[in-house]
Amino acid sequence: MTARKGHAAGLRIHVVTADDWASHRDLRIHMLTESPDAFWGRVDDVRGLGEADWRAAVSGDILYLQARDASGAALGTLGVLPDGERDVHLIAMYVRPTARGGGVGDLLLDASAVLALEIGRPRQLLEVAADNTVAIRLYERHGFTVLARAAARPEGGEEPLTMVRELPEALSPQDDSPQDDKAPTSP
């Protein structure tokens, strides 16, 4: 696949497998430590999980993507959860602070669109904190619109926004994202 204009050179998408449990764990712990109010979950709950737990987490219904640099270091992640016959929910999007502004979020969203269409689900939904204007602008740049306020989070706090994006039936080559050889062609 070719890179969309604006993606930093050397970035690529990696579809996470059970063998990637350690990089998934490290990103999850980092995101819950750095931004505890942005995600469902608590860092104390995940720190004690063992290898088998992490392998199971990335082998379930959620398809996790990682944006990696040329050395293979994971810079960001995004979960794609199929729901029903048309939808996927994008969950737990995170970009390491040192990689923000470098096209990692764009790359993850582009790859999630390709993946959603590959598995036959042309509608993407996500939740974002109403005060996270940087993320909202990123999502709007990618065609997401506000659908509604979501249900309140179990931990309390402000109700997030639900955003939606209807994908075209096919993406043109310039919309595709760089992928590695583990990209799935089916769920």
Backbone hydrogen bonds in HBPLUS format (Angstrom, degrees):
<---DONOR---> <-ACCEPTOR-->    atom                        ^
c    i                          cat <-CA-CA->   ^        H-A-AA   ^      H-
h    n   atom  resd res      DA  || num        DHA   H-A  angle D-A-AA Bond
n    s   type  num  typ     dist DA aas  dist angle  dist       angle   num
A0007-HIS N   A0004-ARG O   3.06 MM   3  5.92 160.9  2.10 152.3 151.7     1
A0011-LEU N   A0008-ALA O   3.36 MM   3  6.02 165.0  2.39 132.8 134.2     2
A0012-ARG N   A0068-ARG O   2.93 MM  56  5.41 147.6  2.04 150.5 159.2     3
A0068-ARG N   A0012-ARG O   2.82 MM  56  5.41 168.2  1.84 161.0 165.2     4
A0013-ILE N   A0178-PRO O   2.98 MM 165  6.00 146.0  2.10 128.3 138.6     5
A0180-ASP N   A0013-ILE O   3.02 MM 167  6.14 127.3  2.31 158.3 166.2     6
A0014-HIS N   A0066-GLN O   2.79 MM  52  5.12 153.3  1.86 153.5 161.1     7
A0066-GLN N   A0014-HIS O   2.80 MM  52  5.12 149.0  1.90 148.8 158.6     8
A0016-VAL N   A0064-TYR O   2.88 MM  48  5.37 164.3  1.90 151.0 155.3     9
A0020-ASP N   A0017-THR O   2.86 MM   3  5.37 159.3  1.91 116.7 123.8    10
A0021-TRP N   A0018-ALA O   3.25 MM   3  5.45 149.9  2.34 117.7 116.1    11
A0024-HIS N   A0020-ASP O   3.08 MM   4  6.29 161.2  2.11 160.1 166.1    12
A0025-ARG N   A0021-TRP O   2.83 MM   4  5.98 160.8  1.86 149.5 155.1    13
A0026-ASP N   A0022-ALA O   2.91 MM   4  6.09 164.9  1.93 148.7 152.7    14
A0027-LEU N   A0023-SER O   3.06 MM   4  6.20 162.3  2.09 144.5 148.8    15
A0028-ARG N   A0024-HIS O   2.92 MM   4  6.09 163.1  1.95 152.5 157.8    16
A0029-ILE N   A0025-ARG O   2.88 MM   4  6.09 169.0  1.89 160.4 162.6    17
A0030-HIS N   A0026-ASP O   2.97 MM   4  6.04 158.2  2.01 142.9 149.8    18
A0031-MET N   A0027-LEU O   2.82 MM   4  5.99 162.9  1.85 153.4 157.8    19
A0032-LEU N   A0028-ARG O   3.02 MM   4  6.17 160.3  2.06 149.5 154.5    20
A0033-THR N   A0029-ILE O   2.96 MM   4  6.05 138.9  2.14 142.2 153.1    21
A0034-GLU N   A0030-HIS O   2.82 MM   4  5.92 167.1  1.84 155.3 158.9    22
A0035-SER N   A0031-MET O   2.88 MM   4  5.63 157.1  1.93 140.8 147.6    23
A0038-ALA N   A0035-SER O   3.08 MM   3  5.53 159.6  2.12 117.6 124.0    24
A0045-ASP N   A0042-ARG O   2.97 MM   3  5.36 133.8  2.19 106.6 119.1    25
A0046-VAL N   A0043-VAL O   3.18 MM   3  5.34 133.5  2.41  99.8 111.6    26
A0047-ARG N   A0043-VAL O   3.03 MM   4  6.08 148.0  2.13 156.8 164.1    27
A0049-LEU N   A0046-VAL O   3.16 MM   3  5.41 164.1  2.18 111.0 115.9    28
A0053-ASP N   A0050-GLY O   3.04 MM   3  5.33 120.7  2.40 104.5 119.0    29
A0054-TRP N   A0050-GLY O   3.09 MM   4  6.47 159.2  2.14 155.7 161.8    30
A0055-ARG N   A0051-GLU O   2.85 MM   4  6.08 162.0  1.89 157.4 162.7    31
A0056-ALA N   A0052-ALA O   3.00 MM   4  6.13 157.4  2.05 142.2 148.4    32
A0057-ALA N   A0053-ASP O   2.93 MM   4  6.17 148.9  2.03 142.9 152.0    33
A0058-VAL N   A0054-TRP O   3.22 MM   4  6.52 146.6  2.34 147.4 153.7    34
A0059-SER N   A0056-ALA O   3.12 MM   3  4.99 158.4  2.16 101.7 108.0    35
A0063-LEU N   A0080-VAL O   2.87 MM  17  5.02 175.5  1.88 144.6 143.3    36
A0080-VAL N   A0063-LEU O   2.77 MM  17  5.02 149.6  1.86 137.7 148.2    37
A0065-LEU N   A0078-LEU O   2.83 MM  13  5.28 165.7  1.85 155.7 160.6    38
A0078-LEU N   A0065-LEU O   3.04 MM  13  5.28 144.8  2.17 143.3 145.8    39
A0067-ALA N   A0076-GLY O   2.95 MM   9  5.14 155.5  2.01 126.2 133.6    40
A0075-LEU N   A0067-ALA O   2.71 MM   8  5.57 170.3  1.72 164.2 167.6    41
A0069-ASP N   A0073-ALA O   3.02 MM   4  5.53 150.7  2.10 145.4 152.0    42
A0072-GLY N   A0069-ASP O   2.90 MM   3  5.27 156.2  1.95 113.8 121.8    43
A0096-ARG N   A0075-LEU O   2.85 MM  21  5.61 172.9  1.85 164.5 166.8    44
A0077-THR N   A0094-TYR O   2.78 MM  17  5.36 149.8  1.87 150.2 159.9    45
A0094-TYR N   A0077-THR O   2.93 MM  17  5.36 156.7  1.99 149.6 152.2    46
A0079-GLY N   A0091-ILE O   2.79 MM  12  4.87 165.7  1.81 164.4 160.0    47
A0091-ILE N   A0079-GLY O   2.85 MM  12  4.87 161.6  1.88 133.7 139.9    48
A0081-LEU N   A0089-HIS O   2.86 MM   8  5.00 170.2  1.86 148.3 151.6    49
A0089-HIS N   A0081-LEU O   2.81 MM   8  5.00 160.0  1.85 136.2 140.7    50
A0083-ASP N   A0087-ASP O   2.89 MM   4  5.17 163.4  1.91 141.1 136.3    51
A0087-ASP N   A0083-ASP O   3.28 MM   4  5.17 136.2  2.49 164.2 161.4    52
A0123-ARG N   A0086-ARG O   3.06 MM  37  5.93 155.5  2.13 164.5 159.0    53
A0088-VAL N   A0123-ARG O   2.89 MM  35  6.37 136.3  2.09 157.1 169.2    54
A0125-LEU N   A0088-VAL O   2.90 MM  37  6.29 152.3  1.97 156.5 165.0    55
A0090-LEU N   A0125-LEU O   2.74 MM  35  6.09 164.5  1.77 169.9 175.2    56
A0099-ALA N   A0096-ARG O   2.84 MM   3  5.38 153.7  1.91 119.7 128.3    57
A0100-ARG N   A0097-PRO O   3.34 MM   3  5.29 158.8  2.39 101.2 107.4    58
A0102-GLY N   A0099-ALA O   3.25 MM   3  5.73 145.8  2.37 137.8 136.9    59
A0107-LEU N   A0103-GLY O   2.95 MM   4  6.10 159.0  1.99 147.2 153.0    60
A0108-LEU N   A0104-VAL O   2.95 MM   4  6.23 160.8  1.99 153.8 158.5    61
A0109-LEU N   A0105-GLY O   2.99 MM   4  6.21 163.2  2.02 151.8 156.1    62
A0110-ASP N   A0106-ASP O   2.90 MM   4  6.09 161.0  1.93 152.6 158.2    63
A0111-ALA N   A0107-LEU O   2.94 MM   4  6.09 162.7  1.97 149.5 154.4    64
A0112-SER N   A0108-LEU O   2.89 MM   4  6.07 149.0  1.99 143.4 152.4    65
A0113-ALA N   A0109-LEU O   3.10 MM   4  6.33 146.0  2.22 143.0 150.9    66
A0114-VAL N   A0110-ASP O   3.18 MM   4  6.55 158.7  2.23 149.2 154.1    67
A0115-LEU N   A0111-ALA O   2.93 MM   4  6.14 166.5  1.95 152.6 156.4    68
A0116-ALA N   A0112-SER O   2.86 MM   4  5.95 159.7  1.90 143.5 149.5    69
A0117-LEU N   A0113-ALA O   3.09 MM   4  6.29 160.9  2.13 148.5 152.7    70
A0118-GLU N   A0114-VAL O   2.93 MM   4  6.17 151.7  2.01 147.0 155.8    71
A0119-ILE N   A0115-LEU O   3.06 MM   4  6.36 142.6  2.20 149.4 158.3    72
A0121-ARG N   A0116-ALA O   2.82 MM   5  5.17 168.9  1.84 152.1 150.0    73
A0120-GLY N   A0117-LEU O   3.01 MM   3  4.83 160.9  2.05 102.5 106.8    74
A0167-LEU N   A0122-PRO O   2.69 MM  45  4.99 172.1  1.69 166.4 165.9    75
A0124-GLN N   A0165-ARG O   2.86 MM  41  5.15 169.2  1.87 153.0 156.0    76
A0165-ARG N   A0124-GLN O   2.86 MM  41  5.15 145.4  1.98 147.9 153.9    77
A0126-LEU N   A0163-MET O   2.98 MM  37  5.36 145.5  2.10 148.0 152.3    78
A0163-MET N   A0126-LEU O   2.81 MM  37  5.36 162.3  1.84 152.6 158.7    79
A0128-VAL N   A0161-LEU O   2.93 MM  33  5.32 149.1  2.03 144.8 154.7    80
A0161-LEU N   A0128-VAL O   2.72 MM  33  5.32 163.8  1.74 163.2 158.3    81
A0132-ASN N   A0129-ALA O   2.97 MM   3  5.30 167.7  1.98 117.4 120.8    82
A0136-ILE N   A0132-ASN O   3.00 MM   4  6.27 163.8  2.02 154.9 160.3    83
A0137-ARG N   A0133-THR O   2.94 MM   4  6.04 159.4  1.99 144.4 149.2    84
A0138-LEU N   A0134-VAL O   3.10 MM   4  6.37 155.4  2.16 144.9 151.7    85
A0139-TYR N   A0135-ALA O   2.90 MM   4  6.20 166.3  1.92 158.9 161.6    86
A0140-GLU N   A0136-ILE O   2.86 MM   4  6.06 160.9  1.90 151.7 157.4    87
A0141-ARG N   A0137-ARG O   2.92 MM   4  6.05 152.2  1.99 145.8 153.2    88
A0142-HIS N   A0138-LEU O   3.25 MM   4  6.55 131.7  2.50 138.4 150.6    89
A0142-HIS N   A0139-TYR O   3.03 MM   3  5.11 134.7  2.24  97.6 110.5    90
A0144-PHE N   A0139-TYR O   2.98 MM   5  5.30 162.3  2.01 144.3 139.0    91
A0143-GLY N   A0140-GLU O   2.99 MM   3  5.04 161.9  2.02 110.1 111.6    92
A0145-THR N   A0164-VAL O   2.88 MM  19  5.47 151.2  1.96 146.6 153.3    93
A0164-VAL N   A0145-THR O   2.84 MM  19  5.47 153.7  1.91 151.3 158.4    94
A0147-LEU N   A0162-THR O   2.71 MM  15  5.49 169.6  1.72 153.7 156.9    95
A0148-ALA N   A0162-THR O   3.31 MM  14  5.17 158.6  2.36 131.8 136.3    96
A0162-THR N   A0148-ALA O   2.57 MM  14  5.17 168.7  1.58 170.0 166.2    97
A0150-ALA N   A0160-PRO O   2.71 MM  10  5.39 166.5  1.72 149.7 154.5    98
A0156-GLY N   A0153-ARG O   2.96 MM   3  5.23 159.2  2.01 112.2 118.9    99
A0175-ASP N   A0172-SER O   2.83 MM   3  5.42 151.9  1.90 120.9 130.1   100
A0176-ASP N   A0173-PRO O   3.11 MM   3  5.25 151.2  2.20 103.5 112.1   101
A0183-ALA N   A0180-ASP O   3.45 MM   3  6.18 158.5  2.50 124.7 123.8   102
